[in-house]
Amino acid sequence: MSSEDKRTSPIGVFDSGIGGLTVYKALRAALPHEDFIYLGDTAHLPYGTKSPEAVLQYTVQAARELMENNIKLLVIACNTATAVALPSLPSLLEDLPCLGVIDPGAQAAAKTSITGRIAVLATEGTVKSGAYAAAIKHYRPDAHIQMLACNLLVALVEEGWSDGAEADAIISRYLSMLQPDFDVLVLGCTHFPLLASTIRKHLPASVQIIDSASTTAIAVETFLVRNDLLRVGTEVGKTSFYVTNAPERFERLAERFLGYDINVENREPTNSYAART
Amino acid sequence: MSSEDKRTSPIGVFDSGIGGLTVYKALRAALPHEDFIYLGDTAHLPYGTKSPEAVLQYTVQAARELMENNIKLLVIACNTATAVALPSLPSLLEDLPCLGVIDPGAQAAAKTSITGRIAVLATEGTVKSGAYAAAIKHYRPDAHIQMLACNLLVALVEEGWSDGAEADAIISRYLSMLQPDFDVLVLGCTHFPLLASTIRKHLPASVQIIDSASTTAIAVETFLVRNDLLRVGTEVGKTSFYVTNAPERFERLAERFLGYDINVENREPTNSYAART
């Protein structure tokens, strides 16, 4: 591929389901001229409760599907897949550049915190992986990190109940499980940006909230610029959305994440992917 | 197999995950001398958001696994799998007797209701299948049925928050979405019996609650007696628990469903099952 071809190639965005749309939304806002291909592996969601082996297998399968579209970069817009699969991906995928959602949020948290006391809300799978704590410690070895699994928050967002009495009751109970000495709270699940304003209400004003969607968009833009892969011009980029199962449910929920309707195609697994699905 | 062999054969209990343990618990209480083999298809849960084709495929795969243990009866302890797969199962499984969780609850609701106005709480997949409404109408053609998808309740139970302020807020919001003219409420998801006492608090005393776990146990006992398949004697039956992924999570949650700890084995898919997983 020539440099020009590479610049005009699409960016692949992968998630186990719909949560990655918060990352896509931030990417689309930051990178208006890029084409995107979003693949939600809805046949296998949620990843948060699956074994590491299963998550790696599904992620590699999905990445290979996206590579058939000559993507120039793969964004793993799923915290569990980032925690479990990202370290092994480049070697399994012919050195395709891959960026995940954990490192950008961890780096921002480490830089933003004054006291070094950081709390992370995530799903069970992400918490168990230990990946956030490791990434934050990489940037700030003295950090004191609390991780909390908040599985109900995913269902809450998908039900469309991001504010109201139920959201208040659930979020306040989760936050009460943390030692209240942190000054940075990381939303370590792609669903959670939709709860940011409700979470904000239950925190002291001194606590900064960092979400993995906007921090990942900045990291992707930086990567594209540094590697001369940014698509320039005036054309507005296109996006195709694919899921491995139940596109109509994805379409219905997508409006909650994006604020507008999209068309979603079912992408039946092909070849080697099909053989293992 | 002789009649004696058949009577001493185990009963297979299948669910997409852990919710079927409420059915197993009711079966174990009603049938103390039977052996059970429980298989939770945790590699593919939740079924409620999957396509009908995927649910049928997973259910047949799991049923074949259980049939390798010479089960005398298969209990589909999953509302979604019952709704979607049960009608096709006997023909796909060499006429193995199969009982689901919808018909017993529907029959009990039709008999119990005085006014014929019945509400059903279930997951999205069960609601969409229309199976509960069809089953209730079969027993009571004049019934007026409201179905409500309550996806948050599964996450609520799995978090262990079956009572308290969050459960009250969520349940009260769901119940407020129903026309309040029903006199029977069916808990049409295997997770929901754990919420029965909280749901009870938010209903008029005149409303009867029917759950699919205890009604299914009665249906299974009746089936065994009528077909001379009941295991008799004084020996206490044994149970083996298998899951297709992440047994440690299942073990941890199982205590919430059963009130005691169990050992769970990972059952890697074999042969034809593995080829499609």
Boltz contact constraints between the chains, C-beta under 6 A:
constraints:
  - contact:
      token1: [A, 50]
      token2: [B, 245]
      max_distance: 6.0
  - contact:
      token1: [A, 51]
      token2: [B, 245]
      max_distance: 6.0
  - contact:
      token1: [A, 51]
      token2: [B, 246]
      max_distance: 6.0
  - contact:
      token1: [A, 54]
      token2: [B, 245]
      max_distance: 6.0
  - contact:
      token1: [A, 151]
      token2: [B, 155]
      max_distance: 6.0
  - contact:
      token1: [A, 151]
      token2: [B, 159]
      max_distance: 6.0
  - contact:
      token1: [A, 152]
      token2: [B, 155]
      max_distance: 6.0
  - contact:
      token1: [A, 152]
      token2: [B, 159]
      max_distance: 6.0
  - contact:
      token1: [A, 155]
      token2: [B, 151]
      max_distance: 6.0
  - contact:
      token1: [A, 155]
      token2: [B, 152]
      max_distance: 6.0
  - contact:
      token1: [A, 155]
      token2: [B, 155]
      max_distance: 6.0
  - contact:
      token1: [A, 159]
      token2: [B, 151]
      max_distance: 6.0
  - contact:
      token1: [A, 159]
      token2: [B, 152]
      max_distance: 6.0
  - contact:
      token1: [A, 165]
      token2: [B, 169]
      max_distance: 6.0
  - contact:
      token1: [A, 166]
      token2: [B, 169]
      max_distance: 6.0
  - contact:
      token1: [A, 166]
      token2: [B, 170]
      max_distance: 6.0
  - contact:
      token1: [A, 166]
      token2: [B, 173]
      max_distance: 6.0
  - contact:
      token1: [A, 169]
      token2: [B, 165]
      max_distance: 6.0
  - contact:
      token1: [A, 169]
      token2: [B, 166]
      max_distance: 6.0
  - contact:
      token1: [A, 169]
      token2: [B, 169]
      max_distance: 6.0
  - contact:
      token1: [A, 170]
      token2: [B, 166]
      max_distance: 6.0
  - contact:
      token1: [A, 173]
      token2: [B, 166]
      max_distance: 6.0
  - contact:
      token1: [A, 245]
      token2: [B, 50]
      max_distance: 6.0
  - contact:
      token1: [A, 245]
      token2: [B, 51]
      max_distance: 6.0
  - contact:
      token1: [A, 245]
      token2: [B, 54]
      max_distance: 6.0
  - contact:
      token1: [A, 246]
      token2: [B, 51]
      max_distance: 6.0
